[in-house]
């Protein structure tokens, strides 16, 4: 409790996220949303921003992925023991659900910056004897269970998390909601600022929504409809009877369904998307709201391969605290960058051989693709024409490494993994292709840094931002991507990577596959094998024109000045 005692009075920002990636051994994340939250915490420590993070302990994780011999995804609980990394806190709060108290305690994880600043992360837990059997499992599985399970989880996060902060003595002025999962905290604030009937004019709302607006910042992360949690009002009323006035809740969260994104929109004074294109897309999706744009970034100290980190330490000694100095990578020796890349590539190939028994050729161009296995990410786009791929590989050989998890309830995503398994067999002897199971932080770092090309093929404009390509560029890996999300802002075609699409508002599989094949066959592969000097020059420009800006320090400075500071001054 020493850390909390020293920071509670000085910490006025609380960051709520359903998931957060703290380290590979702590399975409290599933993908990009959690990785972003973890990078946010790390940059808060770097910049000495006084913030506390709130999430769920997720003891069974998202899931441990295994791939059966026939390519089927197998899912197992991914248990971890918080006692190995965290300190249990004594404070206990309750949220009444279905007429009974659900008790919540928290674990404290402390992220320490190398210069000494510490950031507290609270991991909420319901798994102890005061709760019944079902309630004890509410903080076990990330993104699992039925609608009622998810609803209760989000009540624990939003309402329970806010009550936990108060119990621990925090005096929070600004609540940052990382996606809509935590939007129930706005209902707790509404109740805190409820206006007694005798003090308000007839016909006026019973809550002081202005005070809630002044305290809430909301970051939305997806233009995909399925990414916006919605619950039936009947279910909410059964679980949380009379928690708020029903007519007011429907006014704020939507007339038909309790839409967590709309609830957050209506009760947040600052709303932002995670890239300029995404902010525009969100304004079209939710007319009537002004959406700011703060493009995501990555924590450079976390995602630089060891060989690059050593080079940066020697040549750009302030790069960790001031990533903008990475623009001076343009002055680095290209042969040094290539040697760093060779080390990263060797690490990846060692991992591939240990995991699959397959040996990759270090002289052959390696295409990397790793992300959630879901429809709009289009992991099969590269394989639209296997005959074309085979013919191209005969002229210019290349090899492919892929990874990613499909949600256990996403049958299409799971079929995609099976199809990738079949394709790898069909291409055997023609194009080396492997799928690595268990995509997580450690694997991601090795896979991204060791690829020559980082491929991204989302269906535009469905990519909110994307941060894996930023990690690639930091390590001199060239992006080959649909012009969507962050890549619209970063791409200088032929200088720091390549755009696949034309930048149109929407894309189609047929057109994008043709553009991808044309770029690979006429530009990327001939350059790799025929103009090695130009390729290494582009690697240097990937670092110098991307990593200096698309980092989480820049991102957090913008949040601090544009979203947090105005709230603290009201």
C-alpha positions in Angstrom: 0.0 0.0 0.0 3.0 2.3 0.2 2.8 3.3 -3.4 -0.9 4.0 -3.2 -0.6 6.0 -0.1 2.0 8.2 -1.8 0.1 8.7 -5.1 -3.6 8.8 -4.3 -3.7 12.5 -3.5 -1.6 13.4 -6.6 -3.4 11.1 -9.1 -6.4 12.7 -10.8 -6.6 10.6 -14.0 -8.1 7.1 -14.1 -7.8 5.0 -17.3 -10.4 2.2 -17.6 -9.9 -0.7 -20.0 -11.4 -4.1 -20.3 -7.9 -5.5 -21.2 -4.3 -4.4 -20.8 -1.1 -6.0 -22.0 1.5 -5.6 -19.1 3.8 -8.4 -19.9 3.5 -11.8 -21.8 3.1 -13.8 -18.6 0.1 -11.7 -17.5 -2.8 -12.9 -19.7 -5.1 -9.8 -19.3 -5.3 -9.0 -23.0 -6.5 -10.4 -26.3 -5.0 -8.0 -28.9 -4.5 -4.4 -30.0 -6.9 -2.7 -27.5 -5.0 -4.3 -24.6 -1.6 -3.7 -26.1 -2.5 0.0 -26.6 -3.6 0.2 -22.9 -0.3 -1.3 -21.8 1.7 1.1 -24.0 -0.3 3.9 -22.6 0.6 2.9 -19.0 4.3 2.6 -20.0 4.3 6.1 -21.6 2.5 7.6 -18.6 5.4 6.3 -16.5 7.9 7.7 -19.0 6.3 11.1 -19.0 5.5 11.1 -15.3 1.7 11.5 -15.9 -0.1 10.9 -12.7 -2.6 8.2 -13.7 -4.1 5.0 -12.3 -5.3 2.2 -14.5 -8.3 0.0 -13.9 -9.0 -3.4 -15.5 -10.1 -6.9 -14.7 -7.8 -9.6 -13.5 -8.9 -12.1 -16.1 -7.3 -15.1 -14.4 -8.1 -17.5 -17.2 -7.0 -15.0 -19.9 -8.5 -14.8 -23.3 -7.6 -18.3 -24.3 -4.5 -20.4 -25.1 -4.6 -21.2 -28.8 -3.5 -24.6 -30.2 -3.8 -25.7 -33.8 -4.9 -29.3 -34.4 -3.2 -31.3 -37.2 -6.2 -30.6 -39.5 -5.9 -26.8 -38.8 -8.8 -26.5 -36.3 -8.3 -23.9 -33.6 -8.4 -25.4 -30.1 -9.0 -23.2 -27.1 -7.9 -23.8 -23.5 -8.1 -21.5 -20.5 -4.9 -19.5 -20.2 -4.5 -19.3 -16.4 -2.1 -17.1 -14.6 -1.4 -16.4 -11.0 -1.7 -12.8 -10.0 0.1 -13.5 -6.8 3.3 -13.9 -8.8 3.3 -10.3 -10.1 0.8 -8.3 -8.0 0.0 -7.4 -4.4 -3.5 -8.0 -3.1 -5.2 -4.9 -1.7 -7.4 -5.0 1.4 -10.2 -2.7 0.2 -13.4 -4.3 -0.7 -16.5 -2.9 -2.5 -19.8 -4.4 -3.6 -22.1 -3.9 -6.5 -25.6 -5.3 -6.1 -26.6 -7.5 -9.0 -29.8 -9.5 -9.2 -30.6 -8.5 -5.6 -27.4 -9.8 -4.1 -24.0 -8.1 -3.4 -21.1 -9.0 -5.7 -18.0 -8.3 -3.8 -14.9 -6.9 -5.5 -11.3 -6.7 -4.4 -8.3 -5.7 -6.4 -4.7 -6.6 -7.1 -2.0 -3.9 -7.5 0.5 -4.2 -10.3 3.1 -1.5 -10.5 4.8 -0.5 -13.7 8.1 1.2 -12.9 9.9 3.4 -15.4 13.7 3.0 -15.4 14.1 6.4 -13.9 11.9 5.6 -11.0 8.3 6.8 -11.8 5.7 4.3 -11.0 2.2 3.7 -12.4 -0.4 1.7 -10.4 -2.6 -0.7 -12.2 -5.7 -2.1 -10.4 -6.9 -5.5 -11.5 -10.4 -6.1 -10.2 -11.2 -9.6 -8.9 -14.5 -11.3 -7.7 -13.0 -14.7 -7.1 -13.1 -15.1 -3.3 -15.3 -16.8 -0.7 -17.7 -13.9 -0.1 -19.3 -14.5 -3.5 -21.3 -17.3 -4.9 -19.9 -19.8 -7.4 -21.1 -17.9 -10.6 -20.1 -14.5 -9.3 -16.6 -15.8 -8.5 -16.0 -16.5 -12.2 -17.0 -13.0 -13.5 -13.3 -11.9 -13.6 -11.9 -15.2 -15.0 -12.4 -15.1 -18.8 -11.9 -12.1 -21.2 -14.6 -11.7 -23.8 -16.3 -15.0 -23.0 -19.7 -16.2 -21.9 -23.2 -15.1 -22.8 -24.7 -11.6 -22.8 -25.4 -11.7 -19.1 -21.8 -12.7 -18.3 -20.5 -9.8 -20.4 -22.9 -7.3 -18.9 -21.9 -8.3 -15.4 -18.2 -8.0 -16.3 -18.7 -4.5 -17.6 -20.7 -3.6 -14.4 -17.7 -4.8 -12.4 -15.3 -2.8 -14.5 -17.2 0.5 -14.7 -19.2 0.7 -11.5 -17.0 -1.6 -9.3 -13.9 0.1 -10.6 -15.1 3.6 -9.8 -16.1 2.5 -6.3 -12.8 0.8 -5.8 -10.9 4.0 -6.6 -13.0 5.9 -4.0 -12.4 3.1 -1.4 -8.7 3.4 -2.0 -8.7 7.2 -1.5 -8.3 8.4 -5.1 -9.8 11.7 -5.9 -10.3 11.4 -9.7 -11.1 14.4 -11.9 -10.8 12.7 -15.3 -12.0 9.2 -16.3 -10.6 7.9 -19.6 -12.8 5.2 -21.1 -10.7 3.0 -23.4 -13.6 1.7 -25.6 -17.2 1.4 -24.4 -16.7 -1.5 -22.0 -16.3 0.8 -19.1 -19.3 3.1 -19.9 -21.3 2.0 -16.9 -19.0 4.2 -14.8 -21.0 7.1 -16.3 -24.1 5.8 -14.7 -22.4 5.7 -11.3 -21.4 9.3 -11.8 -25.0 10.2 -12.8 -26.2 8.8 -9.5 -23.5 10.7 -7.7 -24.7 13.9 -9.4 -28.5 13.3 -9.1 -30.5 16.4 -8.5 -33.1 16.2 -5.7 -36.6 16.7 -7.1 -37.2 19.7 -4.9 -34.1 21.5 -6.4 -34.9 21.1 -10.1 -37.4 22.7 -12.4 -40.3 20.6 -13.6 -39.5 18.8 -16.9 -35.7 19.0 -16.4 -33.4 15.9 -16.3 -32.9 14.4 -12.8 -29.2 14.2 -13.3 -26.5 16.9 -13.7 -25.0 15.5 -16.9 -22.7 18.5 -17.2 -20.7 17.3 -14.2 -20.3 13.9 -15.8 -19.3 15.4 -19.2 -16.6 17.4 -17.4 -15.0 14.3 -16.0 -15.2 11.8 -18.9 -12.9 11.2 -21.9 -14.0 8.5 -24.3 -11.8 6.8 -27.0 -13.7 4.7 -29.5 -11.7 2.1 -31.3 -13.8 0.4 -34.0 -16.1 1.2 -36.9 -17.2 -2.4 -36.9 -20.7 -2.7 -35.7 -20.0 -5.9 -33.7 -17.4 -4.0 -31.8 -20.0 -1.9 -30.1 -21.4 -3.7 -27.1 -25.2 -3.7 -26.8 -27.4 -5.2 -24.1 -31.1 -5.6 -23.8 -32.8 -3.3 -21.4 -34.7 -6.2 -19.9 -31.5 -7.9 -19.0 -30.0 -4.7 -17.5 -33.1 -4.1 -15.4 -33.1 -7.7 -14.2 -29.4 -7.4 -13.2 -29.5 -3.8 -11.9 -33.1 -3.0 -11.0 -33.8 0.7 -10.6 -30.2 1.6 -10.7 -31.0 4.6 -12.9 -34.2 6.0 -14.3 -35.1 3.9 -17.3 -36.4 6.7 -19.4 -33.1 8.6 -18.9 -31.0 5.6 -19.7 -32.9 5.0 -23.0 -32.4 8.7 -23.9 -28.6 8.4 -23.3 -27.9 4.8 -24.5 -30.5 4.4 -27.3 -34.2 3.6 -27.5 -34.0 -0.1 -28.4 -30.7 -1.5 -27.0 -28.4 -0.3 -24.3 -25.5 0.7 -26.6 -22.4 1.2 -24.6 -20.7 3.4 -27.3 -23.7 5.7 -27.5 -23.9 5.9 -23.7 -20.2 6.9 -23.6 -20.7 9.4 -26.4 -23.6 11.1 -24.6 -21.8 11.4 -21.3 -18.2 12.3 -22.3 -17.0 15.8 -22.8 -14.2 14.7 -25.1 -14.5 12.0 -27.7 -11.8 10.8 -30.0 -11.1 8.2 -32.7 -7.7 6.6 -33.0 -6.7 7.9 -36.5 -7.9 10.8 -38.7 -9.7 8.5 -41.1 -11.3 6.6 -38.2 -12.6 9.9 -36.7 -14.2 10.7 -40.0 -15.7 7.2 -40.3 -17.1 7.4 -36.8 -18.8 10.7 -37.5 -20.6 9.1 -40.4 -21.5 6.1 -38.3 -22.8 8.2 -35.4 -24.1 11.4 -36.9 -24.4 14.4 -34.6 -21.2 13.8 -32.5 -17.9 15.7 -33.0 -15.1 13.2 -32.9 -11.6 14.4 -32.4 -8.6 12.4 -33.8 -5.6 11.3 -31.8 -3.8 8.7 -33.8 -2.5 5.7 -31.8 1.2 5.1 -31.1 3.4 2.4 -29.8 5.9 2.4 -26.8 9.2 2.3 -28.6 11.2 0.9 -25.7 8.9 -2.1 -25.6 8.7 -2.9 -29.3 12.3 -2.3 -30.6 14.2 -5.5 -31.1 17.3 -5.8 -28.9 19.6 -5.2 -31.8 17.9 -2.0 -32.8 17.6 -0.8 -29.2 21.3 -1.2 -28.8 22.0 0.8 -32.0 19.6 3.5 -30.9 21.2 3.6 -27.5 24.6 4.2 -29.2 23.5 6.7 -31.9 20.4 8.3 -30.5 20.7 8.2 -26.7 17.5 10.0 -25.9 15.3 7.9 -28.1 13.4 6.2 -25.2 12.2 9.3 -23.6 12.1 11.5 -26.7 11.2 9.2 -29.6 10.9 12.2 -31.9 14.7 12.0 -32.0 14.3 8.8 -34.1 13.9 11.2 -37.1 17.7 11.2 -37.0 17.7 7.6 -38.0 17.8 9.1 -41.5 21.5 9.7 -40.7 22.3 6.1 -39.6 24.5 3.8 -41.6 22.2 1.6 -43.8 24.6 -1.4 -43.3 24.2 -1.1 -39.6 20.4 -1.1 -39.9 20.7 -4.2 -42.1 22.8 -6.0 -39.6 20.2 -5.3 -36.9 17.5 -6.6 -39.2 19.5 -9.8 -39.8 19.7 -10.4 -36.1 15.9 -9.9 -35.8 15.3 -12.2 -38.7 17.5 -14.9 -37.2 15.5 -14.7 -34.0 12.2 -15.2 -35.9 13.5 -18.1 -38.0 14.8 -19.8 -34.8 11.3 -19.4 -33.3 9.7 -20.8 -36.5 11.9 -23.9 -36.5 11.4 -24.5 -32.8 7.6 -24.2 -33.1 7.0 -25.9 -36.5 10.1 -27.7 -37.5 10.2 -25.7 -40.7 13.4 -24.0 -41.8 13.2 -20.6 -43.4 15.9 -19.3 -45.8 17.4 -16.0 -44.5 18.1 -14.9 -48.0 14.5 -15.1 -49.1 12.0 -12.2 -48.6 9.7 -12.9 -45.7 6.1 -11.7 -45.6 4.6 -11.4 -42.1 0.9 -11.2 -41.3 -0.4 -11.4 -37.8 -3.7 -10.0 -36.3 -7.1 -11.1 -35.2 -8.5 -13.7 -37.5 -11.7 -12.0 -38.4 -13.5 -11.2 -41.6 -12.7 -7.6 -42.2 -9.0 -8.2 -41.7 -9.0 -10.4 -44.8 -6.2 -12.8 -44.0 -7.0 -14.8 -47.1 -6.7 -11.9 -49.6 -3.0 -12.8 -50.3 -4.1 -16.3 -51.3 -6.9 -15.2 -53.7 -5.0 -16.8 -56.7 -2.7 -19.6 -55.7 -1.6 -20.2 -59.3 -0.5 -16.6 -59.5 1.4 -16.8 -56.2 3.2 -20.0 -57.3 4.2 -18.5 -60.6 5.5 -15.3 -58.9 7.5 -17.4 -56.4 9.1 -19.2 -59.2 10.5 -15.8 -60.5 11.1 -14.2 -57.1 10.9 -16.5 -54.1 9.2 -15.4 -50.9 8.1 -17.1 -47.7 5.1 -16.3 -45.5 4.7 -16.4 -41.7 1.3 -15.8 -40.1 -0.3 -15.8 -36.7 -3.5 -14.7 -35.0 -6.5 -15.9 -32.9 -10.1 -16.2 -33.9 -12.7 -15.5 -31.2 -14.0 -18.8 -29.9 -17.5 -17.8 -31.1 -16.3 -16.5 -34.5 -16.9 -19.5 -36.8 -15.8 -17.6 -39.9 -12.5 -16.7 -38.3 -11.9 -20.3 -37.2 -12.7 -21.6 -40.7 -10.2 -19.0 -42.0 -7.4 -20.6 -39.8 -8.4 -24.0 -41.2 -8.2 -22.7 -44.7 -4.8 -21.2 -44.1 -3.6 -24.6 -42.8 -4.9 -26.2 -46.1 -3.3 -23.5 -48.2 0.1 -24.1 -46.5 -0.1 -27.8 -47.6 -1.2 -26.8 -51.1 1.8 -24.5 -51.5 4.3 -27.0 -50.0 7.4 -27.1 -52.2 6.4 -23.9 -54.0 5.9 -21.2 -51.3 7.0 -21.8 -47.8 4.1 -20.8 -45.5 3.7 -21.4 -41.8 1.1 -20.4 -39.1 2.4 -19.9 -35.6 -0.1 -20.6 -32.8 -0.4 -18.7 -29.6 -0.1 -15.1 -30.8 0.8 -12.9 -27.8 3.2 -10.1 -26.9 6.4 -12.1 -27.0 5.6 -13.8 -30.3 4.4 -10.5 -31.8 7.6 -8.7 -31.0 9.7 -11.4 -32.7 7.5 -12.0 -35.7 7.1 -8.3 -36.5 10.7 -7.4 -36.2 11.9 -10.4 -38.1 9.8 -10.0 -41.2 10.9 -8.1 -44.3 7.4 -7.0 -45.3 4.5 -6.4 -42.9 1.3 -7.1 -44.8 -2.0 -5.5 -43.7 -5.2 -6.1 -45.8 -8.3 -4.8 -44.0 -11.5 -4.0 -45.8 -11.4 -0.2 -45.9 -12.6 1.9 -44.1 -13.0 -0.7 -41.3 -9.4 -0.4 -39.9 -9.6 2.0 -37.0 -5.9 2.5 -36.6 -3.6 -0.5 -36.5 -0.4 -0.5 -34.4 1.4 -3.6 -35.6 2.6 -1.7 -38.7 4.1 1.0 -36.4 6.0 -1.7 -34.6 7.3 -3.0 -37.9 8.5 0.4 -39.0 10.3 1.0 -35.7 12.4 -2.1 -36.6 13.0 -1.1 -40.2 10.4 -3.5 -41.6 8.5 -2.1 -44.7 4.7 -1.9 -44.6 2.7 -3.2 -47.5 -0.8 -2.1 -46.5 -4.3 -1.1 -47.6 -4.5 2.7 -47.4 -6.6 2.8 -44.2 -6.3 3.6 -40.5 -3.0 5.1 -39.5 -1.3 4.2 -42.8 -3.2 7.0 -44.5 -1.2 9.4 -42.4 2.1 7.6 -42.5 2.6 6.2 -46.0 5.0 7.8 -48.4 4.7 5.3 -51.2 8.0 4.0 -52.3 9.9 5.7 -49.5 8.8 4.1 -46.2 6.6 1.3 -47.6 3.8 0.9 -50.1 0.1 1.4 -50.3 -2.0 -1.3 -51.8 -5.2 0.5 -52.5 -6.0 3.8 -54.1 -7.3 5.4 -51.0 -10.9 5.2 -52.0 -13.5 5.3 -49.2 -14.4 1.6 -49.7 -12.5 -1.3 -51.1 -13.4 -4.7 -52.6 -11.7 -8.1 -52.5 -11.2 -8.4 -56.2 -9.8 -4.9 -56.8 -7.5 -5.1 -53.7 -6.2 -8.5 -54.5 -5.2 -7.4 -58.0 -3.5 -4.3 -56.6 -1.7 -6.4 -54.0 -0.4 -8.8 -56.6 0.7 -6.0 -58.9 2.6 -4.3 -56.1 4.3 -7.5 -55.0 5.2 -8.7 -58.6 6.3 -5.4 -60.2 7.7 -3.4 -57.3 8.3 -5.1 -53.9 10.0 -8.4 -55.0 12.1 -6.9 -57.8 13.3 -4.2 -55.5 14.3 -6.7 -52.7 16.4 -8.8 -55.1 17.5 -6.2 -57.6 18.2 -3.0 -55.6 19.4 -3.9 -52.2 20.8 -0.4 -51.6 17.4 1.1 -52.2 15.7 -1.4 -50.0 18.0 -0.6 -47.1 17.5 3.1 -47.8 13.7 2.5 -47.4 14.2 0.6 -44.2 16.1 3.7 -42.8 13.2 5.9 -43.9 10.7 3.7 -42.3 12.3 4.3 -39.0 13.0 8.0 -39.5 9.7 9.0 -41.0 7.4 6.8 -38.9 8.8 5.8 -35.6 9.6 9.4 -34.6 5.9 10.3 -34.7 3.7 7.2 -34.3 4.7 6.5 -30.7 2.7 6.5 -27.5 4.7 9.4 -26.0 3.4 11.7 -28.7 0.0 10.2 -28.3 -0.1 10.7 -24.5 1.2 14.3 -24.8 -1.8 15.0 -27.0 -4.2 13.3 -24.6 -2.7 15.3 -21.7 -3.0 18.7 -23.4 -6.2 18.2 -25.4 -8.3 15.9 -23.3 -7.0 15.8 -19.7 -5.8 19.3 -19.0 -9.0 21.1 -20.1 -10.9 18.8 -17.7 -8.5 19.5 -14.8 -8.9 23.2 -15.4 -12.8 23.2 -15.3 
